[in-house]
Amino acid sequence: MKTLIIVAHPNLENSVINKRWAEELRKYPEKYTVHELYKAYPDGKIDVEKEQQLIESHSKLVFQFPFYWFNCPPLLKQWFDDVFAYGWAYGSGGDKLKHRKVGLAVSAGIREEDYSAEGKYRYTLEQLLYPFETTFHYCHAEYASFFAFYGTESMPSDNETEIMKSAQDYVSYIDQL
């Protein structure tokens, strides 16, 4: 079965990293389904049943988003609140995520060295992503860590080689889930 990539970027067309990642994944339609939340739900009204069926029809799940304000974009948070419902994702009879492999792919505007105990923000990106890991654990999914691209805020616009490499590395990360 294919991997479902939930892309949650409020302005994907103007993105550098997330847009490139999505383009790379679309080269392999036999392996990946790229599902853009902001395109599917511009009004913010999520079709919960449709989303749950989409997840159930895929073997693995990856959430791709820009990491800003130390969190995910608001539509993705709403998506979690609505789609990961009691009786479906957790609780009595809620086993649809049980043993499903789940990963995160985040683009971080901040440099990697700033995400450390000694860095500007005092915490690693891994630590700041613990709420996602905890959510997946709570739903009995198999969290497979995260893939990240750091420093998009300070990245030169002509850095196509590094961007291309990150897209290829991202595909490898997903294939190894």
Summary of the structure (lengths in Angstrom):
residues: 177
radius of gyration: 15.9
end to end distance: 12.8
largest distance: 51.9
contacts: 526
relative contact order: 0.18
helix: 38%
strand: 22%
